[in-house]
Amino acid sequence: MKYLNLTTAFWVKQIQLLLNFLVIILASATFLYATTYVCSMGVERTFIEQLTTLPTNPMTQFLKIVAGYIVLVGMVHYSGFHSLKHEGSSFFWLEAFVCVWLAYLTHFSFNGMVFIALADHLYYTKDMKNWTLIIFVYLVLFILTSQNVIGLIYPVLSFDTYVSFLPFSLQKIILVGKQIFETGNLVLFGIYGLCLLLAKEREREEIERELKRLEQVNVQMGHAITLTRKTAEDNERKRISREIHDTLGHALTGILAGVDACQVLIDLDVEKTKQQLGIISNVVRQGIKDVRGSLQKLRPGVLESDPLKDALEKMILEFKNVSNIDILFYYEWEKADFDKASEDIIYRIVQESITNALRHGHATKVEVNLFDDEYNYLITIQDNGMGCSDIKYGYGLKQMQERVAILNGKINFYGENGFLTVVEIRKVGNI
């Protein structure tokens, strides 16, 4: 059954076209030869008396049949080449008309061409619900164009009468040949219809499988969307928590250092204490501004108006102003071109490292270096603080790791001699 497919149907139709051509040539040649034979035997009068109507020129009929069949073959192949898909198209009824006209030219001695038009009509009718109506119409057409039926209402030349005037041996060959061709035509149409029916069924099953597959894909996509939404929510929570940690942590560390300085200065120099409190006030305002910016999903406020280098210098100056820490800053990224998201991450890494040096390491000196080599952009932040032999990854260090991972970079921490942070970011083109 696997060989009964559209490819098989195509070749069955080609054979059917050839078979129909042979049978109508047989019929028209019989009319032509019988006429010539009757004239040569001198029995024209007896022959005419057996006919129900006067014959036309058999040679003219023969040529018309050949021309008409060429037109039919052209229409069949035209429909195949142009993939006609309009159900109920007048083209197929025109094809059926040509088949009936060919049957008329053979004096309705053969009307099997109707099945060729029916085969085409069924092939291009996608809705199988219409098949019953189409088959019914063509069967009625086939019955009405048979010689026995049409002879009841319209005088036609009898094929059997022509054959009866031929030699008996030739009669047998013609009648048996015609019967074989007619039967073969029906068998071929049956095979064609079965191929078409099975192909339609396979197509329907394939569509059902595809629909089920699409349904599964939709379910999987739904799960993926849910997971993506959940991941996005988690990432957003982390981002906001990082922003709040950075802004509040930085601001509060500066405020704490400034308050400590005020406690020392208040008894020694009131004016310097007031100046220090003014600096602390500015830090608080900037902290509030950064918190609002974080909640509004904005960049650090200073990066909105300044390039990365200037933003880092301002941030370092704030640390110096509110504490006694000495920060050395070296920037050699003049040719670096980072997007806004990358600049945000670099800014936060430097800010977090200085905050940790001041808060946890109690450092008095920090050296910040931004330089590059052939393959990487490098950040090193070294302080002279307490350091630690066993580094514990708290919230701040974990957030720094996550940030560097976003840049497809690496970050390492060393606590043997003070605290050292080393960041490597691969240059574009060297990834």
C-alpha positions in Angstrom: 0.0 0.0 0.0 3.0 2.3 0.5 3.5 2.5 -3.2 0.0 3.8 -3.8 0.9 7.5 -3.5 0.7 10.7 -5.6 3.7 9.7 -7.7 2.0 6.4 -8.6 -1.2 8.3 -9.4 0.8 10.6 -11.7 2.1 7.7 -13.8 -1.3 6.0 -13.7 -2.8 9.1 -15.2 -0.1 9.1 -18.0 -0.9 5.5 -18.8 -4.6 6.3 -18.7 -4.1 9.1 -21.2 -2.2 6.7 -23.5 -4.8 4.0 -23.2 -7.6 6.5 -24.0 -5.7 7.7 -27.0 -5.3 4.1 -28.3 -9.0 3.3 -27.8 -10.3 6.4 -29.6 -7.8 5.9 -32.4 -9.1 2.3 -32.6 -12.7 3.5 -32.8 -12.0 6.2 -35.4 -9.8 4.0 -37.4 -12.5 1.3 -37.4 -15.0 3.8 -38.8 -12.5 4.9 -41.5 -11.4 1.4 -42.5 -14.9 -0.1 -42.4 -16.1 2.7 -44.8 -13.2 2.0 -47.2 -13.8 -1.7 -46.9 -17.6 -1.5 -47.6 -16.9 0.7 -50.7 -14.3 -1.8 -52.0 -16.7 -4.7 -51.5 -19.6 -2.9 -53.3 -22.1 -3.3 -50.4 -22.7 0.4 -49.8 -26.5 0.2 -50.2 -26.8 -2.7 -47.7 -24.4 -0.8 -45.3 -26.4 2.5 -45.6 -29.7 0.6 -44.8 -28.2 -0.7 -41.5 -27.4 2.9 -40.3 -29.8 5.1 -38.4 -28.2 8.3 -39.7 -25.9 9.3 -42.6 -22.2 9.1 -41.9 -19.9 12.0 -42.2 -16.4 12.0 -43.8 -14.5 9.4 -41.7 -11.1 11.0 -42.5 -12.3 14.4 -41.3 -13.6 12.8 -38.1 -10.3 11.0 -37.6 -8.3 14.3 -37.8 -10.8 16.0 -35.5 -10.4 13.3 -32.9 -6.6 13.5 -33.0 -6.7 17.3 -32.7 -9.3 17.1 -29.9 -7.2 14.6 -27.9 -4.1 16.8 -28.2 -6.2 19.6 -26.7 -7.3 17.3 -23.9 -3.7 16.3 -23.1 -2.7 19.9 -23.2 -5.4 20.8 -20.7 -4.4 18.0 -18.3 -0.8 19.0 -18.3 -1.7 22.7 -18.0 -3.6 22.0 -14.8 -0.6 20.0 -13.5 2.0 22.7 -14.4 -0.1 25.6 -13.0 -1.4 23.7 -9.9 -5.0 24.7 -10.3 -6.6 24.6 -6.9 -9.9 26.4 -7.3 -12.7 23.9 -6.3 -15.5 24.0 -8.8 -13.3 25.9 -11.3 -14.9 26.2 -14.7 -11.6 24.9 -16.1 -12.4 21.3 -15.1 -15.9 21.6 -16.5 -14.3 22.8 -19.7 -12.1 19.7 -19.6 -15.2 17.6 -19.2 -16.8 19.3 -22.2 -13.8 18.4 -24.3 -14.1 14.8 -23.2 -17.8 14.7 -24.2 -16.9 16.4 -27.5 -14.4 13.6 -28.2 -17.1 11.0 -27.4 -19.3 12.7 -29.8 -16.7 12.6 -32.6 -16.4 8.8 -32.0 -20.2 8.6 -32.3 -20.3 7.8 -28.6 -18.7 4.5 -29.2 -16.2 5.3 -26.4 -16.8 7.8 -23.5 -14.1 6.7 -21.1 -12.3 10.1 -21.4 -14.8 11.4 -18.9 -12.8 9.6 -16.2 -9.7 11.7 -17.1 -11.6 14.9 -16.4 -13.0 13.3 -13.2 -9.5 12.3 -12.1 -8.2 15.9 -12.5 -11.2 17.4 -10.7 -10.8 15.1 -7.7 -7.1 15.8 -7.5 -7.5 19.5 -7.2 -10.5 19.4 -4.9 -9.1 19.7 -1.4 -12.3 19.4 0.5 -13.2 15.7 0.3 -16.8 16.5 1.3 -17.4 17.7 -2.3 -16.1 14.5 -3.8 -19.4 12.7 -3.6 -21.2 15.4 -5.6 -18.4 15.6 -8.2 -18.3 11.8 -8.7 -22.1 11.7 -9.0 -22.1 14.4 -11.7 -19.4 12.7 -13.7 -21.1 9.3 -13.4 -24.4 10.7 -14.7 -22.4 12.3 -17.5 -20.7 9.0 -18.3 -24.1 7.2 -18.4 -25.7 9.8 -20.6 -22.8 9.7 -23.1 -22.9 5.9 -23.6 -23.9 4.9 -27.1 -26.8 2.7 -25.9 -28.4 5.6 -23.9 -27.7 8.4 -26.3 -29.0 6.3 -29.1 -32.5 6.3 -27.5 -32.8 10.1 -27.9 -30.4 10.9 -30.7 -29.5 9.0 -33.9 -25.9 7.9 -33.9 -23.7 5.7 -36.0 -23.4 2.3 -34.4 -19.9 1.1 -33.9 -21.1 -2.5 -33.9 -22.7 -2.0 -37.3 -19.4 -0.8 -38.8 -17.6 -3.8 -37.3 -20.1 -6.3 -38.5 -19.2 -5.5 -42.1 -15.5 -6.4 -41.5 -14.0 -9.8 -41.8 -14.8 -12.0 -38.8 -11.2 -12.4 -37.7 -10.8 -8.7 -37.7 -14.1 -8.2 -35.9 -12.8 -10.4 -33.0 -9.5 -8.4 -32.8 -11.3 -5.0 -32.8 -14.0 -6.0 -30.3 -11.6 -7.8 -27.9 -9.1 -4.9 -28.2 -11.8 -2.3 -27.5 -13.1 -4.3 -24.5 -9.6 -4.6 -23.1 -8.9 -0.9 -23.5 -12.3 0.0 -21.9 -11.8 -2.4 -19.0 -8.2 -1.2 -18.5 -9.4 2.4 -18.5 -11.8 1.6 -15.6 -9.1 -0.4 -13.7 -6.6 2.4 -14.1 -9.1 5.0 -12.9 -9.8 2.7 -9.9 -6.1 2.6 -9.1 -5.8 6.3 -9.5 -8.7 7.0 -7.2 -7.3 4.6 -4.6 -3.9 6.3 -4.8 -5.5 9.7 -4.4 -7.7 8.6 -1.5 -4.7 7.1 0.4 -2.6 10.2 -0.3 -5.4 12.4 1.0 -5.7 10.2 4.1 -1.9 10.3 4.7 -2.0 14.1 4.2 -4.8 14.3 6.8 -2.8 12.2 9.2 0.3 14.2 8.6 -1.7 17.4 9.3 -3.0 15.9 12.5 0.5 14.9 13.5 1.7 18.4 12.7 -1.1 19.9 14.7 -0.2 17.7 17.7 3.4 18.6 17.3 2.5 22.3 17.2 0.3 21.8 20.2 3.3 20.3 22.1 5.5 23.1 20.9 3.0 25.6 22.1 2.9 23.9 25.5 6.7 23.9 25.6 6.9 27.5 24.5 4.4 28.3 27.3 6.6 26.6 29.8 9.7 28.4 28.3 7.9 31.8 28.5 6.9 31.1 32.1 10.5 30.1 32.9 11.9 33.1 31.0 9.5 35.4 32.9 10.5 33.9 36.2 14.2 34.2 35.3 13.6 37.8 34.2 11.9 38.5 37.5 14.7 37.0 39.5 17.3 38.9 37.5 15.3 42.1 38.0 15.2 41.4 41.8 18.9 40.8 41.8 19.5 44.0 39.8 17.4 46.1 42.0 18.9 44.6 45.1 22.4 45.2 43.7 21.5 48.8 42.9 20.1 49.4 46.4 23.1 47.7 48.0 25.5 49.8 45.9 23.8 53.1 46.4 22.9 52.7 50.1 26.1 50.8 50.9 28.2 53.5 49.3 26.3 56.4 50.9 26.1 54.9 54.3 29.8 53.9 54.3 30.7 57.5 53.4 28.3 58.9 56.0 29.7 56.6 58.7 33.3 57.6 57.9 32.2 61.3 57.8 30.4 61.0 61.2 33.5 59.4 62.7 35.6 62.2 61.4 33.1 64.7 62.9 33.4 63.1 66.3 37.1 63.6 66.3 37.0 67.2 64.9 34.1 68.6 66.9 36.1 69.3 69.9 39.1 70.5 67.9 37.8 72.6 65.1 34.1 73.5 64.9 34.4 75.1 61.4 36.0 72.0 59.9 33.3 69.9 61.6 30.7 72.0 59.9 32.4 71.6 56.5 32.6 67.9 57.1 28.8 67.8 57.9 28.2 69.7 54.7 30.1 67.1 52.7 28.1 64.4 54.5 24.9 66.2 53.6 25.8 66.2 50.0 26.6 62.5 50.1 23.2 61.8 51.7 21.5 63.8 48.9 23.4 61.9 46.2 22.6 58.6 47.9 18.9 59.5 47.9 19.1 60.5 44.3 20.8 57.2 43.4 18.3 55.1 45.3 15.5 56.8 43.4 17.3 56.2 40.2 17.7 52.5 41.0 14.1 52.1 41.8 13.2 53.8 38.5 15.6 51.3 36.7 17.9 54.2 35.8 21.7 54.2 35.6 23.8 55.6 38.4 23.1 59.3 38.4 26.6 60.4 37.7 26.8 58.2 34.6 23.8 59.9 33.1 25.8 63.1 32.5 29.5 62.1 32.6 31.7 59.6 30.8 33.0 56.6 32.7 36.4 58.2 33.7 34.8 61.4 35.0 32.1 59.4 36.9 34.8 57.3 38.6 36.8 60.4 39.5 33.8 62.0 41.1 33.0 58.9 43.0 36.6 58.6 44.3 36.6 62.3 45.2 33.5 61.8 47.3 35.2 58.9 49.2 38.2 61.1 49.8 36.1 64.0 51.1 34.0 62.0 53.6 36.9 59.8 54.9 40.6 59.9 55.5 41.3 57.3 52.8 43.8 58.0 50.1 42.8 56.7 46.7 45.2 56.6 43.7 43.4 56.4 40.4 45.1 55.4 37.1 42.9 55.2 33.9 44.4 54.0 30.7 41.2 53.0 28.8 41.1 56.0 26.5 40.4 53.8 23.5 37.9 51.6 25.2 34.3 51.7 24.0 31.8 50.2 26.4 28.1 50.3 26.1 26.0 51.8 28.9 25.3 48.5 30.7 29.0 47.6 30.8 29.9 51.1 32.1 27.3 50.6 34.9 28.9 47.3 35.9 32.5 48.7 35.9 31.4 51.7 38.0 29.7 49.4 40.5 32.7 47.1 40.8 35.0 49.9 41.6 32.5 51.5 44.0 31.9 48.2 45.8 35.7 47.5 46.1 36.4 50.9 47.6 33.5 50.5 50.0 34.7 47.1 51.1 38.2 48.4 51.6 36.9 51.2 53.9 34.1 49.3 55.7 35.7 45.9 56.2 39.4 46.3 55.6 39.7 49.7 57.4 42.2 50.6 54.7 43.8 54.0 54.5 45.1 53.7 51.0 43.6 52.2 47.8 45.0 52.0 44.3 42.6 51.7 41.4 44.1 50.8 38.0 42.2 50.5 34.7 44.5 49.4 31.9 44.6 46.9 29.1 46.9 44.4 27.3 46.6 42.8 23.8 43.6 40.7 24.7 41.9 42.0 27.9 40.7 45.1 29.7 42.0 44.8 33.2 40.9 46.3 36.5 43.1 45.9 39.7 42.0 47.4 43.0 44.5 47.0 45.8 44.1 48.3 49.4 46.4 48.2 52.4 43.7 47.0 54.8 43.5 44.1 57.1 43.0 41.6 54.3 41.9 38.0 55.1 43.4 34.5 54.6 39.9 32.9 54.2 37.8 35.0 51.9 34.0 34.6 52.6 31.8 35.4 49.7 29.1 37.7 51.1 26.4 39.5 49.2 28.8 42.2 47.8 31.4 39.8 46.4 28.8 37.5 44.9 27.2 40.5 43.2 30.5 41.5 41.8 31.0 38.0 40.4 27.5 38.0 38.8 28.2 41.4 37.3 31.5 40.4 35.7 29.9 37.2 34.4 27.5 39.5 32.5 30.5 40.9 30.7 31.8 37.4 30.0 34.8 38.3 32.1 36.7 36.8 35.2 37.2 38.2 38.7 39.5 37.0 41.4 40.1 38.1 45.0 43.3 37.9 47.0 43.5 38.7 50.7 47.1 37.9 51.7 48.5 41.4 51.5 45.7 43.8 52.1 42.9 43.0 49.6 43.3 42.7 45.9 40.6 42.5 43.3 41.5 41.6 39.7 39.0 41.8 36.8 39.7 40.6 33.2 37.3 41.5 30.5 38.0 40.1 27.0 38.2 42.6 24.2 35.7 42.3 21.4 37.2 40.2 18.6 39.2 38.1 21.1 36.3 36.2 22.6 
